[in-house]
Amino acid sequence: MSFMDSYLVYERRIRSLNAGTKLGQLRLMPLSSCIEHKTPLRICDYELQRPELEATEEMWKVYFLKGRRSDTRDYARLAAAMRSLTMNTKLWWSGIGQNLVEA
C-alpha cells in the first residue's frame, strides 16, 4: 500500500510545517485529488456504491487504510474453498486421435 504510505508522509509533513510557522498555512491536498482521475469513479461505483460527489475525504481514508489490514480468516476461507476444487485432466479429444491412428 505504498500510495497510502506516501500520502500519510505528505500529510504529516504539511501538518508539521503548518504547526512550525506563523507566516502562512500550506493547504493539504485532498486524498481524492492524488488519485488517477478514473480510479475514484470505479471505486465509487463498485466499492463504495455511491456517486463520486458523495464520497467524503474520510471515506477515502477509510477505504485505503482498510487495505493495510489483513484478515487471516479470509485466507482460511479461501484455502478451504480451494481444497474442494478439482480439475479434469483427461482430454476429451484424446480418444479421437487414437481411433484415427488405428483406422
N, C-alpha and C positions, 0 to 999 in steps of 0.2 A: 504494500500500500504506500508506495513512495510518493504518490501525488498528495495524499493527506499529510504525510510526514513533512513534505516540503511546505505545504500551506501552513501547518502549525508552527514551523520555524519562522516563516514570514510573519505570521500573526504575532508571535512572541516578540520579534524584533521591532515591529511597528509599535506595539504597546510599550516596550521598553523605551524606545525613542521618545514617544509621547509623554511618558512619565518623567523623563530626564530633561525635558526642555520646556521653557515657558514662552518661547518666541512664537511658535505656531504648532498646530497639530497636523500630523500626517493622517490621511484618510486610509482606512483599511479597506482594501478591495474585497467586495463580497465573494464568497466562495463560488457561487454560481457563475461569476464573471471569469473565473480562472479555468473553466471547463470548456473544451471544444464545443462550438455552438450547437452541433446536432446531438451531442450526448445528453444534455438536460431534457431535450424533447423525448428521447427514448426512455430515459429513466422515469420521467413523469408519467408517460403513457403506460409503461409496463410494470414498474416497480412501485411508484408512489400512487398510481392510479388517480391522478388529478391533473388539471391543466397546469402548464408551466408557471403561469402568473400567480397561481395559488400556493406554490411551493415557497416556503419561508427559508431564511438563512439557517434557522435552527434545524429544519427538516433536512437540509443538505448536510449539515454537520453530523447529524444522527445517522443518515444514510451511509456516509463514507466512513465514519468511525465504527459502524457495525461490521465492516469488512475486516477490522483488526481482530475481532474476537472469533476464535474457532470453537465450534461446538462438536465435541468428540461423539456426541450421540448421533449426529448426522452421519459421521463416518461409520459408526457401528451399524446404523440402519442401512447404509449403502452396502456395506460388506455382507450383511445378511441377505439383502436382495440379490447381490451378485452370486452368492452361493447357489441360489435356486436356478440360475440361468444355465442353459445347456446349448450346445451348438451341434447341429447335424453335419458331420464332416463327410458323409457319403455323398458323392457326386451323382446327381440324377442321370447324367448322361454317360456315366462310366460303363453301364451295361450296353449302351448303344454301340460304342466303339468296339467292344468285344464281339458283338454279334456281326459287325461288318467284317472283322478280320476272319472270323470263322466261315463266312459265306463265300 
